[in-house]
Amino acid sequence: MLFVYRLMAFTMLSASISPASAAPSFKAETICRTAIASIAGCDPKVMQVTRTIGNVLFLTYLRPIDNFVWTYRCRIEGNRVVWASEPGRWREDPKDDKVFFEEVNAGKQLRIIENHGDDSSTRQLFDRDAIL
C-alpha cells in the first residue's frame, strides 16, 4: 500500500512540472561562446563552435586586427564554465580564475562572472538577443 501512495505522489509531482521549466534557457554552446568572448574581450557572436566531443565544445575566433585564429575548449560543470586555450591546459587549478554563469531576468539575460585570484571579480551581463 505504501508503494501505491508513493507512486501516486510521484505521478502528481511529475505532472505538475512543466517541460519548459525543466529545460535550461541557454544551451551550453551559447554559454561557452559568451563566457569565452567575455574572457577574450570580444563579441560573443564572433565565437563559433566548430565541433563537440562528449561534453567539450571547441570554439574558434578570428581576431580582426591580424586575422589570427584563436581556438578554445569549453565545458559546463553545473554553473561553472571550465575552459582552455587550444593547445593549453584546462583552467581548473585552485589558483586559476573561476568563471561562472547565471541566467537573469527569467532567461532574458546571461551573466558571466569571473572570480579572480586576487579576490576581485568581473561581471558582464549579456542580453539574449545580443548572444543568439
C-alpha positions in Angstrom: 0.0 0.0 0.0 2.9 2.4 0.8 4.2 1.8 -2.7 0.9 2.8 -4.2 0.9 6.1 -2.3 4.5 6.9 -3.3 3.7 6.1 -6.9 0.7 8.4 -6.8 2.7 11.2 -5.2 5.4 10.8 -7.8 2.9 10.9 -10.7 1.2 14.0 -9.4 4.6 15.7 -8.8 5.8 14.8 -12.3 2.6 16.1 -13.9 2.9 19.4 -12.1 6.4 20.2 -13.6 6.1 21.8 -17.0 8.6 20.8 -19.6 9.5 24.4 -20.2 10.6 24.9 -16.6 12.8 21.8 -16.7 14.8 23.0 -19.7 17.6 25.5 -19.4 17.1 28.9 -21.0 20.6 28.9 -22.6 22.3 26.0 -24.4 25.9 25.0 -23.4 27.0 26.3 -26.8 25.7 29.8 -26.0 27.1 29.8 -22.5 30.5 28.8 -23.7 30.6 31.3 -26.6 29.6 34.1 -24.3 32.0 33.1 -21.5 35.0 32.8 -23.8 34.1 36.0 -25.6 33.9 37.7 -22.2 37.3 36.4 -21.3 38.8 37.3 -24.7 37.1 40.8 -24.7 35.2 40.3 -27.9 31.6 40.0 -29.2 30.1 36.6 -28.4 28.7 36.4 -32.0 32.2 36.1 -33.4 32.9 33.0 -31.4 32.0 29.9 -33.4 31.6 26.3 -32.1 33.4 24.2 -34.6 33.0 20.7 -33.0 31.9 18.9 -29.9 33.5 15.8 -28.4 31.4 14.5 -25.5 30.7 17.5 -23.3 33.7 19.5 -24.6 33.0 22.2 -27.1 35.7 23.6 -29.4 35.4 27.2 -30.3 37.3 29.5 -32.7 37.5 33.2 -33.1 39.2 35.2 -35.8 40.9 38.3 -34.4 40.2 41.1 -36.9 43.4 43.1 -36.3 45.7 40.4 -37.6 43.4 37.6 -38.8 44.9 35.2 -36.2 42.6 32.3 -35.4 42.2 31.5 -31.7 40.9 28.2 -30.6 39.4 27.3 -27.2 37.9 24.3 -25.4 35.0 24.7 -23.0 32.8 22.6 -20.8 30.0 23.3 -18.4 30.1 21.9 -14.8 26.9 23.0 -13.0 27.0 26.8 -13.2 30.8 26.9 -13.8 32.5 27.3 -17.2 35.8 25.5 -17.4 37.9 26.4 -20.4 41.3 26.0 -22.0 43.1 27.6 -24.9 44.0 25.1 -27.6 46.6 23.9 -27.2 46.7 24.6 -23.5 45.7 23.4 -20.1 42.3 23.4 -18.5 41.8 26.4 -16.2 40.8 24.4 -13.2 43.8 24.8 -10.9 42.8 26.4 -7.5 44.9 29.5 -8.4 43.2 30.0 -11.7 40.4 32.5 -12.2 37.0 30.8 -11.9 34.2 31.5 -14.4 30.6 31.1 -13.6 27.3 31.9 -15.4 23.8 32.7 -14.2 20.6 33.2 -16.1 19.0 36.6 -15.2 15.6 38.2 -15.7 13.7 34.9 -16.4 16.3 33.9 -19.1 16.3 37.2 -20.9 19.9 37.8 -19.9 23.1 35.8 -19.2 25.6 37.0 -16.6 29.2 35.9 -16.8 31.2 36.1 -13.6 34.9 35.9 -13.4 36.3 35.4 -9.9 40.0 36.4 -10.0 42.7 35.0 -7.8 43.1 38.4 -6.0 39.5 38.2 -4.7 38.2 40.7 -7.2 35.5 39.8 -9.7 34.3 40.9 -13.1 30.6 40.6 -14.1 29.2 41.1 -17.5 25.6 41.0 -18.4 24.5 40.0 -22.0 21.0 40.3 -23.4 19.7 37.2 -25.1 19.3 39.0 -28.4 23.0 40.0 -28.4 24.3 36.5 -28.0 22.0 34.3 -30.0 
